[in-house]
């Protein structure tokens, strides 16, 4: 296998399943004194300590609430049927802006640096053991991981180190310029599927799958599907969906390898007969666009970013053995609730029906007229936070770029989802029909007319597509609830 596959050793983290178990054991351990003392033999409950998570940087708290999800009225012009459904969502943190090129670059460069460190520790490039830790303080062997405290010798590298650094770059055959090799920038991660693991039908103990004692116990093992991935010797990512009888908790641990570099050619491929080459060359790479929303990122890449962001926080806090709420894509219901600021009466992030105020100032970046992208002040995307935030303090919930949600699309989704934290997920296998790989996007974009900016309407895109008008933002579920921390209409 290639050097890139060796990065798996560094990227392998404690399984989410193990972390989930660890937090339960951590909580129980804190209650070790529950048998001591008491109030005259009365049951008074037990105490405990929890890890106090810091306020997430750049995020806004969206308090729990209820609203009417979806369009409330028929719209014969657009063929929309009113089918609003009352739902409730729990509290969560949401990025106040869309993820920018700058923040996504941090992810890309982290992957680059991890590959370089892996190679600096490789005997083929000099084998500097300082870049990989393989023993604990007592000298006992441990699962190897990269030493991020050891700086990469960018300026004073020896010959072997220089080869390791240069191995992630290539020379452009046309311009002769040195540039990152996007094909190498692969991120490997694992996700434990708590939902499937928790279902009664997937229990190893057959007697606990069906509580109806009138039914005979079915001792046949449940059939599960799990995703796995690996790299070939040529560096090609191979993804497989394995279907087999359940053998243990690790059957719910899914492995993914995702190439993280955005598709900068989306600017050309999305628009026929248009001169957009300058965006292909500059939009992601030039610092002048750092504060613009990242685009050309697929649903799979957005999920990889969220996973890395979680792991990056956990490592920085030194909380390897403690579960923290992960960063993730918002569910469709969370996204709509946040966009409408909990207001079931409004179809937009603002309360008015027009996209501008009385002074003629636009509320969003979109396409105001036929062929007129400029009237709102921008031709393509705009820097995040350019327009006024909604009542929850969230920017660009309409226009600029459409945003991925975690929710899978199917025509019957409204009949499938619950009215509490509604969500429909489908992890499409490679062999599934392409129509089963659709994911919901929300909010409309810089290229859309005003109608597509409506917060109560859904659109969809295939999860592997990379568009010049689709980006994303992350959320995190809030642990506990602080009443009255969010103003709502």
N, C-alpha and C positions, 0 to 999 in steps of 0.2 A: 504494500500500500504506500501511497505517496506521503511526503512530509506533512501535507495538509491534514491527512487523516490522523497523524500523531497528535494533532492539536486536541483531539478528543480527550486525551488524558488530562489536559489542562482545563478544558471546558466542562468536563464531567463534574457535576455538583451532587451533593446529597440529594437523592430522589425526593421529589415532592411528597411521595408517600411516606418516606422516612421522616421528613420534616413534620408532616401532619401528625405522625405518631409521637415525635419528639415533643411537640408542644403539649400534647395530652399528658405525657409523662412528666414534663416540666411543671404543669399545673398541679398534678397529683403530688409531686414531690414537695411543692410549697405548702401542702396541706398535711404534712407529716405529723403535725401536732394536734390533729383534729380530735384525738382521743383524750387529750389532756384538758384539765379544767372542766368548764361547763357551768351551767346555771342550775344547780340543784337537780341535775339529771335531765333537764329539758334540752330538746334539740334546738340549738341556736344557730346552726349553719357553720360553715367553715370559711376561713379567709384565704387569701392567696395573693401572690404578686404576679403582675403581668408586665410584659415589655411595653413601655410607653413609646409608641411610634412617633417620630417627629412629624410636624406639619409638612406635607410634601411640597417641595419647592415648585413654585409657579403654578400651583393648583388652587382651585376654588372649591369650597365645601358646598355641595348640593344636598340640602336636608331631605329626609324622607318625605314623601307626599303622595297624593292621589290626583289623577287628572283623567280627562276623557281623551284617550289615545286615538289618533286617526282623524280623518275629515268628518266634520259633524253634519255637513250639508252636501246635497247632490250638486254637481257642476256639469251641466249638460254640454257646455262648450268643450270641456276637456274629457268628458266621458267618465267623470268620477262619481262614485256612489258613496253617499254618506254612511259610514259604518263605525262611528266612534264607539270605543269600548272603554269602560271604566277600569282603570288599573292602578295599582300602588307599587311604588318602588322604594327601596331602602336608601339610606344616606350613602353618598359616595363623594370622593374627590374627583375633580375633572380638571385637565389642563386648561388654563384660561385662554390659551391660544392653540392653534394647530402646531404640531411638531415642525420645527423649522429645519432648514438645510443645516444650520450650525449644529443643532442638537443631533441630527441624524449623522452628520460627519463625525461626531464624537464616537458614535457606535462603529462606523466604518473604520476609523483610525484605531480604535481599540482592537478590532479584529485583526487589522494589519499588524499591530504591535504584538499581539499574542502569537501570531505566526512567526514573526521575527524572533521572539524570545524562545519559542519552541526550537527553532533552528539553531540559535546560538548555543543551546544546550545539547544539540545533536553532535555526536562525534564527527560526522561528515563535515561539520563547519567549525571544528576546533573543540567542541565538547566542553564548553565552560559550565561547570556544574553549579555555578552561582546563580544561573538563570532558572534552575529548576530545583525545587526542594523535594527530596525523596526520603528524608529521615526526620523524626521528631527530635526534640532537644536531647532526649536520652540516647539517640542513635538508632532507634528502632525503625524498621522500614514502614513507610506509609504510602498511601496512594499519591503518586507524584502530582505536584501542581507547580505552576509557574510562579516565580518570585517577581512580583511587580515592584518591589522596593529596589530592585537592581536596575539602574537606568540603562537604556540602550546606548551604546557608544556611537552616537551619530557622527561626532566630529573626529574622534581619535581611535577609530576601529583599526585593528590589525587586519591582515589580509583575509583570514578566515571569517572574521566578524563582518568585514565589508561584503564578502560574498553572501553571507546570510541576510544582510540588510538589503542588498541589491536584488536578491532572489524574488522579492515581491513586486519588483518594478519591471517594466519592459520599455523597449525603445519603439516609439511609434514609427512604423515603416515608411510613412508618408512624410511626416514633419521632422523625424529624427529626434523628437523630444522624449525625455524620460518621463514616464507616467506610471501610476499604479496599475497593476494587472488585475482588473476586476474579476477575472475568472477564478482567482485564488482566494477571494475574500469570502470564505464560507464559515458560517457560524453553526455549531452543533449544540443542541440543547435537548433536554428531556422534560416532558410534562406528564404528571400523574393525573389520570382522568378520575377525579374524585366522584363525579356523578355516576359513571358506570360502575365503579367499584362499590358504591353504596347501595346499588339496587339489589333488592332481595333476590331477584332471579339469578344474580351472579355470585351468590354465596357458595363457598365450598361445602359448607354443611347443608346437605340436601334437606334435612329436617327443618331448617329455618328459612327455606325459600317460600313456602306457602303455609300461612298460619291456619288455614282451614283444615281442621283435623278430619273432616269427612272425605278429603281427597287423599288418595294413596301417594306415598312419598315417591318422587321421581329421582332416582339416584344417578341418572345420566348427567355427565358433566356439561355445564353450559358451554356454548360455543361463543368465543369472543373474537373480536378483531382488534389488532393493534398496529400502529404505524411504526415502521423502522426505516432507517436510512443508512447508507454507507457510501464511501468514495471509492471509485475504481482506481487502478494504478495510473490511469491517465488523468485523474482528477475529476472525473464525471460524477455528479451526484446521482445516486440511484435510490429511489424511494419505493418501498414495498409495503403493502398491507397484508399482514399475516392473519389468517383465520385458523383457529385451532381450539381444542377443548381447554377450558380454564384449568390452569395448574397452580396458580398462586397470585399474590398481589402484583408481582412484577408484570403480569400480563396486561395490566392497566397503565404501564409506564410506556409512553410513546416517545420515540426518538425522531428528531428532525435535523436535517442539515439544509441550511438555506443560504444561497448566495445573496449577500446583503447589499450589493451595489445597485443604486437606482438605475432604471432604464432611461438614460439621457436621450435616447433616440425617439422617445414617445412624442416629443414635440413635432417631429417630422411625420411619424407614422399615424398620428391622430388627425392630421390635417393634410389632405391632398392638395397639391398645387399651391402651396404657401411657402414663403421663405421664412422658415423658423430655425435655420441652422445655427444662428447666433445663440439661441437658447440651448441647443444641444451641446454647444461648446462651453457655455459659460454658466448656465443657470445653477448647476450643482457645484461646480468647481470654483467659480469666482467669488471671493469674499463679499463682493458688492451685493450678492443675493443671499447672504447669510441669514438675514432676518425674514426671509420669505418662506412660505410653507414648502416642505419637501414634497415632490411629486415623483411620478414614475416608480412608485413603491407599491408592490402587490399586497394583497391581504396577508399572504404568508410572510412577507418581509416585515409588515407592521407588527405581526404577532411575535416575530423573532426579536424585534426592537424592544417590545414590552417585556419579554422574558429577560433580555440582557439588562434592561433598566432595573428590574427587580433584583437580579443577581448582583449588579453593580452596587446597589444600595445595601444589600445584605453584607457584602464584603467590606464596604466602607464602614459599616457599623460594627463589624466584628461579630456578627450574629449568625454564624454558619449553622448552629444547631437549633435556632429558634425560628419558628414560622412567622413570617410577616406577610401582610396582605399584598398580593402581587399586583403590579401594574398590568393592565390588560386593555383590550379594546372595549368600548362601552357597548352594552346591549342596545338594540334598537329602541326599546322603551326608555332606557336611561337617557339616551341621546335626545329623543324627542322631548322628554320632560325637562331636560336642561335647556334645550333650545327655546322652548316656549315659556321658560321661567315659571313652570307650574301653572300657566294660565290656559285653561281649556277654551277660553273664548277667542284667543288669538291664533291665527294660522302662521304667524311669522315670529321671529324673535323680538319684534317690536309690536306695539299695540295697534298702530295705524295700519290701514290697508294699502297705503302708498309706500314706495321704497325710499322716500325722502321726507324731510321735515318742511316746515313752512318757509324756510329760507332757501330751499332747494338743495340742501346738503344730503347726499345719499347715505343710507344706512348700511350698504353692503357693496361689494365689488361683484358686478354681474354684467350682463349685456343689455343695456338700457334701450337700445333701438336696433332696427334692422341694419346690420353691418357696423353699428356704432358701439365699439367697446370702450371708447375713450371718455364718454360723457361723465362717468363716475370717477374719472381721474386716472384710470389705469387701462393699459391694453391687455395685459395678461394678469397674473397674480399681483397682489399688493403685499407690502410688508405686513406681517401679522399685527393685529391691534391697531390698524389704521383707522378703522371705523368704530363708532360708539359701541360699547359693550351692552349686552342685554341686562335685564334687571337682576340676574344672578351674577353679573360681573364677568360673563364669558364673551369673548370676542369672536367674530367671524363665524357664528353659528349658522349664518346664511351667506352664500357666496364665497368668494376667494377660491377655495377648493372644496369639492365634495369630500365626505369623510367615511372611511370604512367603519362598520360596526361588526360586532362578533356574530351577529345573527345571520343564519342561513335563510335564503329566500325560497319559498314555495308559494304557489298560488293560493293554497289553503292555510297559510300561516295563521290568519286570524282565528281560525277554528281550532288550531292545535295548541295555542299557548294559554297559559294560566293567566289569571288576573292579578297575581302577586309576583312581582319581579319577572314578568313574562320574558321568555327566551326560547328560541328554537335553534338548536345546534345540530349540524350534521357534518361529521368529518368524512368528507368524500374520499373514497379509495381511488387509486390510480385507474382501476378498471371501470369505475362508475361512469355513466353517461355524463357528458359535459354539462348538461343542464342541471345536474345535481351539485355542481360546483359553483353555484351562484351565491353571492353574499350581498347583504343589503348595504347600500351607501345612502347617506343623507345630506341634506343641506344645500345642494346645488353649488355651482362653481362660477368662476369668472367668465365662462363661455356660455352660460345659461341665461335664458330669459327669466323675468321675474317669477312666473308661475312655478318654475322648478326650484325656487328658493323656499317654498312653503315648508314649514317645519312639520306639518302633519301628513306629508306625502313621502312614500318610500320609492326608491329606485334600486336597481341592483347592477352588479357587475361580476364577472367571473373572477374567482379568487386568485388566479395566476396572471390576470391582466395588470399592466402597468401603464397608467394613463397620466397625461400632462395636466389633468384637472382633478385628480383624486389624491388626497393626502389622508391624514388621520390625526387623532389626539388620543391620549390615554386616560384611563380612570383607575381609581383604587377604591374598593369598598372601605367605608369608615368602620372602625372598631368602636362599638359603643355609640352613643348619640347625645349630642349637646343641644338641648332644646333652645330654640330661639336664636340660633346663630346665623340664620339666613332669612332675609326679608323676602316675602313672596306676596304677589298680588292675590 
